Amino acid sequence: MSRKAAKITEELPVFEILFENSFRLSGELYPGLAPNAVGNFIYLANSGFYDGAAITLVAPGGIILMDHPEKTVPYCIEAECELNGCDYNVGHVCTGSVCFFHSTHYNSGKSGFFIVLNDDSRTVRMVEGAYALFGQLLEGLQLADMLSRTGSDDNGQPHVLHRIKRIRVETGGREFPFETCPEPEDTIDRVILNQDDSDLFLGD
């Protein structure tokens, strides 16, 4: 991976996730850790892609995954993480970390992202170094944890689809470009949540 991290000397972009029931989550993004993931997220959020998105996968007390269940984007982005050869995303996963999702191929990320709800060793072991950490939830962690526990099947599919009204990012007028890549031919869109022992299997 030849892309370099951006040096950020200004205020960080801040995001707000507003649900249709008026629940609200907010936090900040880290262009210095994952400029590609941040740029893509800002583009999708501020273009309205996430309007009508939802919590599409949960591991109670572990993670919540958000994406649009009906729409997709026509490109992928590379995963800025250690196991994909990225040497500049040196952040450490903790409670509230926001990470960009990919399926079985590292360079298959499109629009899905997840929030880490705790920093126990099993969750961190499955996430750190394998997914691009690109933000931090600052407000609404207890709410996010509650939404992860409102009922789901054995594969982590929520019984109730918690819809998102909109996601927006305040950029302070700055632009955050990003690079895309073709969708890998060998990608398998598979996510398994083993809730019996709380381990997370979000692809390889």
Summary of the structure (lengths in Angstrom):
residues: 204
radius of gyration: 15.5
end to end distance: 18.1
largest distance: 45.8
contacts: 657
relative contact order: 0.27
helix: 16%
strand: 29%
